[in-house]
Amino acid sequence: MSATRLLLLIEDDEALARTLTRSFRRRHYEVVVAATYDEAAALLETCSPGYAVVDLKLKGSSSGLECVQLLHKHDPEMLIVVLTGFASINTAVEAVKLGACHYLAKPSDTDDIEAAFEHVAGSTSLKMTNRVTSIKTMEWEKIHQVLAETDFNISETARRLGMHRRTLARKLEKRPVK
């Protein structure tokens, strides 16, 4: 397999993996998919991709950061983009330290990912924004994070957040989890 346009997609969400695979294939990439660290390691024994897209939070004990480390160790020249629905400064810094060339928050599409592959070098001309994250957005991100940690158990999430279960249910009705 040619490394120039071979892309390894490490994503445990089957629907997203199918969508990204189709989209990258239309752009003339050859795509191989893994859902776990072990599957990715097995694929690296038979192929050497030039590109990788890694989901930060994988089901089970696999971590996207472990996958980034594995990929970078396999080929330090590989362009690795980390995708996450749980963006944080800590994980972004760690991903880059471990070898990722870019870190994107979901939802990101193929255009965003391909642009990240092309924009490997940093730029000092990036404009700083004055946009402050709203309290509602921060609250929603925290709720979603705890929901994911509890496997979407409403009662346990409410307990961990220190709120009544019905209050959490009302908040979720206003802004459903996708």
N, C-alpha and C positions, 0 to 999 in steps of 0.2 A: 504494500500500500504506500502511496506517495504521502510524505509528511507535509507537503506544501499546502494542500487544501483539505487535509483530514482533520476533523473536529471531533473531540470526545465530549459528549454531553453527560454530565453526572447530575441527574435529576430524578427524584423519587415520585414526583407527581406525573402519572402516566399521560394525562391529558396535555399538560404543558410540554412534556418531552415530545409527544407526537407533533404538537404544533410547531415547536422550535425545529424539530427534525425536518418537517416538510418545508419550512421557510428557508432553512439553510441549504437544503438540497436544491431548491429553486435558484439559489445563488451559487450553485456549482460547488458546494462543499460535499465531501463524502463524510457522513455522520455515523458514529458508533455511539451507542447509549449504554450507560451503566446506572443502576439505581443505588448502589452501595459502594463503599470503599473496596470491598473484596472483589466486586465485579469489575471495578476500574483497574485494580491491580492485575486481574486476570487478562483484561484487554491489553494492558501495556506489555504483556509478554509476547503478543502477536502483532502489535502495531505500534507505531510511533507518531502520534498526532502532533501537528504544529500548533493547534489551537485547542483550548478547552473552555467549557462553560460549566461552572460548578455551583450547585445550590448550596448555600451555607448550612441550612438545617435539613439533614436527612433523617428519615425514620430510623428507629433503632439506635444502635450505639455509634453509627457512623457520623462523622463530623465533616463538613465541607472543608474546614481548615486542615484536617488530616489529609484529605484528598489533594488539596493544594500543595501540601508538603511532599506528598508522594509524587505528584506530577512534576514539580520543580526538581526533585531529586532525579527523576527519570530523564528529564531534558530541561536544563536551565534556560534554554532559548524558547521554550514553549510559551505562547501567549495565553495567559489564564485570566479569565474574567469570572469574578464571583458575583452571583445573583442572590439577593436575599429579601425576604419580606420583613426581616427583623434587623434593619440597618442600625448600626451603632458605631461610634467612633472607635471603640475598643476592637471590635471584630474587623473593621476596615483596616486599621493599623496592623493587626496581626496577619490578615490576609496578604497585605503588601509585603510585610516582613518575610512571610513564608514563600513568596514568589509570585503572587498574583500581580498582573499588570494593571488591573482595574477592578473596581468594586461598584456594583450597580444595585440600587434598590428596586424591588419589584413594585409596580409592573414596569418591566423593560421589554422592548420588542427587539426583533432582529436588527433593525437599523441602529438602535442604541448599542447593542453588543458589537456589531461590526465596526461602529465608530470607535468603540473602546479598544478594539484590536488595533485599529489604525492610529490611535492617539496614545501610544505607549509612553513617549517622553512627556515629562511634566511641562507645564506652561506657566510663566509668570504673568501672562496677560489675562488671566481669568478674572472676571469681574466679581467683586464681592457684593452680595445682596444684603439688604437691610431687613429682609423678611424674617420675622420672628415666628417660631412655631407656636401655634395657639395652644391654650390649655386644653381645649377640647380634643385637639389632635394628639397631644401628649397622653391624655387620658385614654383615648381610643387605642393608641399603640400599646399602652400598658395592659389594657384589658385583653387585647388580642394576644399579646405575649403570654399572659398567664393562662388564657384559654388554650393556647397551643401546648403549654407545659402540662396542663391537666387533661390532655386529650379531649378538649371541648366539653368537659364536665362542668355544667353551669353552677351546681351547688358548691363544688370544691373551689371553683374560680371565685365565686362570691365570697366564700369564707376567707380565701387568701387575700382578697382585696379589701376585706373588712366592710362589705356592704351586704344589704339584704338581697336574697336571691331574686325576688320580684323586681327590685330596682335594676339589677343587672339585666334581667330579661327584658325590661322596658327599654333600656339603653340599646340592647342588641336588636330589638324590633325596629328602632329608628335607623340603625345603621348595621344591616345584617353582615355576618361574616361570610366571605366568599370561599 
